[in-house]
Amino acid sequence: MIDLYTWTTPNGHKAHIMLEETGLDYNAIPINIGAGDQFAPDFLDISPNNKIPAMVDHDGPGGADFALFESGAMLVYLADKTGSFLPTDTRARHATMAWLMFQMGSIGPMLGQAHHFIKYAPENIDYAVQRYTNEANRLYGVMDKRLSDHEWLAGEQYTIADIATFPWLRSPANQGVDMADYPNVRRWFDSIAARPAVQRGLAVLQDQPAADAASDRQAFENMFGATQYSKR
């Protein structure tokens, strides 16, 4: 059994989808980042960077408990554990890892910044909105070109690179992007969205009340303000 400490964010959805795709037994434990659950000492023992998701595999290597944080590392671990969604062929494996790193290093951080300055920033900063909107569109363009002659990001197989990237593209308008401008991305996105395991993964914790950091001051402080930057 895997205890998954998570919330309904793109990074959380990566883990939900991967666990649903692999069929592993797991228990989704909500970490309400608007309420500040991510700063609890017990959670920091598992995720020292106070970010979700994190997990404890109670049937880890050698049969012992194994705690892991960082969503990309978790996807690689789960892929290796189940022999799923990460090819063993050297070329295909490293192509998958390259596109996974593209998500971790570019898609997540840059689309996240675009989303933040468009939706959550307490004041409009034209330079920031333009910078991150331009970068978001550039990254969609990189994907669109790749997907013009490949079915999936890493090639011809659905992999953890696709699982990692998909949740970040669910709110293009909040990133300053019109998905209609990227037809190959749209085709890829729709193919993933139609997968039953993906639909189940997106439904995880949907019954939990989510604070809106755009209108809830305490949630804003926990996610983006002074509370986030307190030394622990």
N, C-alpha and C positions, 0 to 999 in steps of 0.2 A: 504494500500500500504506500502511496505517495501522499504526503501532506503538502498541499500547494497553497502558499500564502499569496494572495492575489487581489486584484481589483479590476474593474471594467475599463481598463485603458488599453491602448494598442499593445503595449508590452505584456500586459496580463493576458490579453486574448491570444497572443502567440502561444503561450503555454497551454491555455485551455484547448486550443485547436490541436496542438501537437498531441496532447494526452487523449483527446477524442479520436484522432486519426489512428493512434497506435493501439487504442483499446486498453491501456493500462488502467488499473484501479487507482482512483485518487479521491482525495477529500479536499474540496475547495474551501479554504478558510479565509473569510473576508478581512482585508486590511484596508479600512476606509481612510484613504489618504486625505480626504477633506477634513475628517475628524481628528487626524493626527495619529492614527494607529501605528504608522510607520516608525514612530519614535519610541515605541515601547521597548524596554531593555530586552525582553525575550525575543522580539523580532530582530533587534539589532544583533543579537547573537548569531542569527542565521544570515541576515543581510546587513553587513556593517555599513553599507552605503545608504541605508534607509530607503531603498527603492524596492518596488515590487516588479515582477514576481520573485519569490524565492521558494525553495522546496526542501523537504526532507524525505529522502527515499529510505523507507524502513527495510528495504531489501536491497541495499546498496552493495558495492563491491565487497566480496567476502561475506555477504549476508548481514553486514552491519549497517547501522544508520549512516546516511551520507547526506550532508547539507550542502546546498549549492545556491548561489545567487548569480545574477546577470542572465537575462533571458537568452542571449545567444549561446552562452555556455550550456544553459539548460537544454536547449534544442539539440545541441551536439551530443550531450550526454544521453538524452532520451533516444536519439537516433541510434547511437552505438548500443544502447541497452537492448533495443528491440530489433536492430538490423533493418530499420525503416527510414526512408526519405533522406538518406545520405549514401550515395553510391560508394561501392568499394573499389571500383576502377580508379586508378590514380588520377587520371585526367578529369574524370567526371566529379570525383570527390573534391578536388581542389578548385574546380570551377564553381561548385556549390559553395565552398568556403569563401571564395572571392565575392560572390554575390551576397552571401550572408554578411560579410564584412562591409559591403556597400550599404546594406540596410543599417547596420549598427553604427557605421561611421558617418553616413550621409543622410539617408532617408529619414531615420528617426530624429537625429538632432536638428536637421535643417527644417523638416516639415513641422517638427515640434515648435521651433522658434517662429515660423510663419503663423502657426495656429495661435501661439501666445500673443504675438503683437497685434494680430487681427482681432482676437476675441477677448483676451484677458488683460492686456496692458491697461493700467489705470489712466493713461493719457495717450493720445494718438501721436505716434512718432513716425512721420512720413518716411524718413530715411530707413528705419528698421523694417517697416511694412514693405517698402519697395525692395530692399535688399533680400529679405527672406522670401517674398513672393517670387522674385526673379529666380532665386536659387531653387525654389520648389518647382517652378516650371521647367527649369533646366534639367532637374533630376527626373521629372516625368518624361522629358524628352529623351534622356539617356535610356530609360526603360523602354520607351516606345520604339526606339531604333533597335534595341536588342530583341524585342519581341516581334519585330517585323519579319524575322527569319528564324525564330526559335519559338517553340510552343510554350516553354517555361523559361524562367530566368537563367537557370544553369544549363539549359540545353533542351533535351527532349524528355526529361523526367521531372515530375512534380517532386520538389525537395523542400528541405527546411528553409532554403532561401525564399521560396514562395510563401511558405507559412509565416516567416518572419516579416515579410514586406507587406503582405495583404492588409493586415489590420490598420496600417498607417495610411492607407489610401481610401478609407471609408468616409472621410469628411473633406473632399477636395475643395469645396467652397470656403471652408475655414482656413485653407492654405493658399487662397488666391488662385485656384486652379479650376479650369473648366475641363472636365474629363473628356468632353466631346472633341477637344483638340488632340487627344491622344488615343486614336481608335484601337491600336494594338494593346495598349494598357487596358482599355475598356474590355476587349475580348478576353484577355487574361484574367482580369478582375472578376468578370461575370462567371467564368469557368470555375474559379475557386469558390465564389459565393454560392454556387449551386451544389457544392459538395455537402452531403448530409452531416459529416463530422464537423465541418466548418460551421454550419448552422447550429449544431449543438454547442460548439465551443463559444460562439457568440452569445448564446443564451445563458451561460454560466453567470451566476450572481445578478442576473437582471432584476431579481426581486428586491435587491438591496437599495435602500434610499441613498441617493447620491447628492451630496451638497454641490451647489453650483458656485464655483469660485468666482464667477463673474458678478454674482450678487451677494454672496455670503462672505463677509469680511474675515471671519475666523478661518473658513476654508481657504481663502486666498492666502492668509498668513501661513497656514500649514503647508500649502503647496508651493508658494512663490515668495513669501515674505520672510520676516525676521525669524520666525520659528524654524523655517527650513534651514537657515544658515547658522543656527545656534551650535556651539561646540558641544559634542557629546563624547 
